[in-house]
Amino acid sequence: MKASNIDATIYCYVRRKSTVIESTTKRIVFARKQLSFLGRPQEDIMKPLQTTEFDAVFDLTRKSYIPLLYILMEAKAILYCSTDMRKDLGFNFVLNTEKSDNTDDIFVLDQFRYYLNKIDNNLITGI
């Protein structure tokens, strides 16, 4: 994202009690000890998410994790992008990965960027 000069905020959930990865203003990292009994991230994690308007939200996960579902449901954005694994949340841009052998996070993000660039170029050129 930095190479494309895109300003991004990343929420990362680490499925351990704690994490050694440092959080920054653009990279929010949280672990199990920062969750409520129901799996909701603490207010210091959720508040910035709830008060920020994003252009797009990308869900790159291939499995359901309750803390990340809270993040997805409470993020405010114009465009919500996910894979076919998240059909139940009503995203408005879904990438079909069922027939692909390569579905790691980088591949999925690259596919989103490719298709969104195609859409943007077509809107600009009027095709």
C-alpha positions as CSV (number, residue, x, y, z in Angstrom):
1,M,0.0,0.0,0.0
2,K,2.9,2.4,0.8
3,A,4.4,1.7,-2.7
4,S,1.1,2.9,-4.2
5,N,1.0,5.9,-2.0
6,I,-2.3,4.7,-0.4
7,D,-3.1,5.9,3.2
8,A,-4.3,2.8,5.0
9,T,-5.2,1.8,8.5
10,I,-4.8,-1.9,9.3
11,Y,-6.5,-3.8,12.1
12,C,-4.7,-7.0,13.0
13,Y,-6.0,-9.6,15.5
14,V,-3.4,-11.9,17.0
15,R,-4.9,-15.1,18.4
16,R,-2.7,-15.2,21.5
17,K,-2.9,-13.7,24.9
18,S,-0.5,-11.0,24.0
19,T,1.5,-9.7,21.0
20,V,5.0,-8.3,20.6
21,I,4.0,-6.4,17.5
22,E,3.7,-2.7,18.2
23,S,0.6,-0.8,17.4
24,T,0.9,2.5,15.6
25,T,-1.8,5.0,14.6
26,K,-2.0,3.2,11.2
27,R,-1.5,-0.4,12.4
28,I,-3.8,-1.4,15.3
29,V,-2.7,-4.8,16.7
30,F,-4.7,-6.5,19.4
31,A,-4.7,-9.9,21.2
32,R,-7.0,-12.0,23.3
33,K,-6.3,-10.2,26.5
34,Q,-7.8,-7.0,24.9
35,L,-11.2,-8.7,24.3
36,S,-14.3,-8.7,26.3
37,F,-15.9,-12.0,27.5
38,L,-17.9,-12.0,24.2
39,G,-14.8,-11.4,22.1
40,R,-15.4,-7.6,21.4
41,P,-12.2,-5.6,21.3
42,Q,-11.7,-3.0,24.1
43,E,-12.9,0.6,23.6
44,D,-9.5,2.0,23.0
45,I,-9.4,-0.2,19.8
46,M,-13.0,0.3,18.8
47,K,-13.4,4.1,19.4
48,P,-11.0,5.2,16.6
49,L,-12.7,2.8,14.2
50,Q,-16.1,4.1,15.1
51,T,-15.2,7.7,14.6
52,T,-13.3,7.4,11.3
53,E,-14.9,7.4,7.9
54,F,-13.0,5.0,5.6
55,D,-13.1,5.0,1.8
56,A,-13.0,1.2,1.7
57,V,-12.8,-1.8,4.1
58,F,-11.0,-4.9,2.9
59,D,-11.6,-8.2,4.7
60,L,-8.6,-10.4,3.9
61,T,-9.4,-13.2,6.4
62,R,-10.3,-16.7,5.2
63,K,-11.8,-17.8,8.5
64,S,-14.2,-16.2,10.9
65,Y,-12.8,-14.7,14.1
66,I,-15.3,-13.0,16.4
67,P,-13.1,-10.0,17.2
68,L,-12.7,-9.2,13.5
69,L,-16.4,-9.6,12.9
70,Y,-16.9,-6.7,15.4
71,I,-14.3,-4.7,13.5
72,L,-16.1,-5.3,10.2
73,M,-19.6,-4.6,11.5
74,E,-18.6,-1.3,13.2
75,A,-16.3,0.2,10.5
76,K,-17.9,3.0,8.6
77,A,-17.0,3.0,4.9
78,I,-18.2,3.7,1.4
79,L,-17.1,0.4,0.0
80,Y,-16.9,-3.0,1.7
81,C,-14.8,-5.6,0.1
82,S,-14.4,-9.3,1.0
83,T,-14.0,-12.8,-0.3
84,D,-16.7,-15.4,-0.9
85,M,-16.1,-16.6,2.6
86,R,-18.1,-13.6,4.0
87,K,-21.3,-13.8,2.0
88,D,-23.4,-13.3,5.2
89,L,-22.3,-9.7,5.9
90,G,-23.6,-8.2,2.7
91,F,-20.4,-6.7,1.3
92,N,-20.8,-4.7,-1.9
93,F,-17.7,-6.1,-3.6
94,V,-17.0,-9.8,-3.2
95,L,-14.1,-11.6,-4.8
96,N,-14.7,-15.2,-5.7
97,T,-11.8,-17.3,-4.5
98,E,-13.4,-20.8,-4.6
99,K,-11.6,-21.9,-7.7
100,S,-8.2,-20.4,-6.8
101,D,-5.4,-22.3,-5.4
102,N,-3.6,-19.2,-4.1
103,T,-5.8,-17.4,-1.6
104,D,-3.3,-15.9,0.8
105,D,-3.8,-12.3,2.1
106,I,-1.4,-10.7,-0.4
107,F,-3.0,-12.5,-3.4
108,V,-6.5,-11.4,-2.2
109,L,-5.4,-7.8,-1.7
110,D,-3.7,-7.7,-5.1
111,Q,-6.9,-9.0,-6.7
112,F,-9.0,-6.3,-5.0
113,R,-6.5,-3.6,-6.2
114,Y,-6.6,-4.9,-9.7
115,Y,-10.4,-5.0,-10.0
116,L,-10.9,-1.6,-8.3
117,N,-8.3,0.0,-10.6
118,K,-10.1,-1.5,-13.6
119,I,-13.4,-0.1,-12.3
120,D,-11.9,3.3,-11.7
121,N,-10.2,3.4,-15.1
122,N,-13.5,2.4,-16.8
123,L,-15.4,5.1,-15.0
124,I,-12.8,7.7,-15.9
125,T,-12.6,6.8,-19.6
126,G,-16.4,6.2,-19.9
127,I,-16.0,2.6,-21.1
